[in-house]
């Protein structure tokens, strides 16, 4: 011990072996710290994107169910266009005004696979009728009613959503399935 103290007092410096040993220990510790911090940031990013995808899935489902239950449709039927890129449901709604006149209207809930969005609209699909999302709705997504032709007064609506979001060059996907009855 006194030899080490004396060498410091004499300011002879460190030997090459001591310097290499110190740098080796420092590089091991610094490498470990970098690995832990890098893993933490990647895990944080992954969890943030997964939560965002779940939140957007919840937003879409809430919008669909809200539209369905606020409109109170008489009948519901499956909907698809001539193009195979759109699928969804049509809700036929009957309302009466003050003069007891019955008005028929139709509300659409449509997944469009060409622009990867979900639309809820009455007469015509417009950009403002799309649900705003950071994610893209993938082509495996669909809304349909089981065993229904020419309009149903009750049944089970199946919703399958596959959402995708890109973060830091990595694609994150989430598939959600839900059912609700009417």
N, C-alpha and C positions, 0 to 999 in steps of 0.2 A: 504494500500500500504506500509506504513512504517513497519507494522508488517511483511510483506513478506521480505522486505529488511533487517530488523533486524534478521530474521530467517536465511537468507543466511550468514550474517556477523557472526552469532554465530556458524555456521557450524553444525547445528543440523541435517541436511540432509532432505530428503524428506520423507513424510509419505507414508505408504503402499497404501493409496487411490490415492495419487498423482502419484505414480509409476505405478499403474495399469491403471489409466486414460491415462498417457503418452504412455504406451505400447499399449493400445487399439487403440489410435489415430494413432500411428506409423504403427500398423498392418493393419488398414484400408487403409492407404495411400499406404503402400508397396504392399498390395494385388491388389489395383487398378492399380498401375503402372505395376505390373507383368502381369495383364490381358491385358492391352493395348499393352505392348511390345510383349507378346505372340501372340495376335491377329494380330499384324503388321507383325511378322515374317511368320505366316501361310498365310496371304494374299499375302505377297511378294512371297513366294514359289509357291502358286497357280497361280499367275499371270505369274511368270517366266515359269512354265511348260506349261501353256496355250499358251504363246507366242512361246515357243519352238515347240509345236505341230503345231501351225499355220505356222511357218516358214518352218517346214519340209513338210507340206502339199503343201505350195507354191513351194518348191524345187521339189517335185515329179511332180506337174502339169507343172512347167516350163520345166522339163526334157522331159516329154511326148510331150508337144506342140513343143518344140525345135526339138526333133527327128522327129516329124511328118512334120513340115514345112521345115526342112533342107533336108529331104529325098525326098519330093515331090512324094508320091506314086501314081501310076496309079489307083490301086484299093485297097480297105481296106475291111477286113472281120473279123468276130468274130473268136476267137481262144479258144479252150479248149482241154485239153489232155484227155486221157482215164481216168486218175485219175480226180476226181472232185475237186482237190485242186488247179488247175491252171486255170486262165481265163485271157483273154486279147484280143489284136487285132493283126492281121497280115497285114503288109503293103507290097504290091507287087510293086517293083521299077524297072523301065526300064531305063537303061543308055546307051548312045552310046559313043564309044571311037573315036579316031582320024580317024580311018579307017571305020567309019560308021557301026561298028559291034554293034548290040544290045545285051546288057547283062541283064539278069533277076536276081534279087536278092529279098530276103525276109527279112524284119526287124520285130522283135517281140517286143511288149510291153506287159509284163505279170506280173500279181500279183500271187505270189505263197503263198498259205495259209499254207503250211507245215513249211516253215522257216520264214514266215511273212515278206517278202521283195518284192520289185518291181524290175523287171529285164528289161533291154532294151538291146537286142542283135541281131546279124545278123544270124549267123549260129548255134551256140551252146550256151546254157546257162552255164555260168561260174560264179565263185564267184566274179570275177572282173567286171562282167556286172550288178551287183546289185547296186542300189542306196544306198549310205551309210547313215544310219539313226540312231539316238538314240532311236527312237520310234519303236514300232512293228506295222505292218500293220495287222489289225484284219481280221477275216474270212468273215465279211460282205462287205469287199471291193471288187469292181469289175470295169472292163472296158468293155464296149460293145457298139455296134452300133445298133440303133433302126431299125427294119424292114429291115434287110439286110441278104440275102442269096447268096452264091457263088460270093462274091466280089461286092463292090459298088464303083462307081466313085464319088459319093457325098452322103452326109448324115450328121447325127448328132451323135457325139461320147459322150456317158455319162460316167462320171467317178465318182464313189462313193468311198471315202477313209474313213476308220475308223481307226484312229491312237490311240495307247495306250502307255502311259509312266508311269513308277513307280517312285515316288519320296518320300523318307522318309516313306516308307511302305504304301503309298496311291496310288491307281491307278487313273490316269487321262485319260479321253477319249475325243476324238474330232471327230465328223463326218463331212466330207466335201463332198459337191456334186457340180459338175461342168459339163458344156456341152460346146462343141465347134463344129463348123461345118467345113466341108471340101468340 
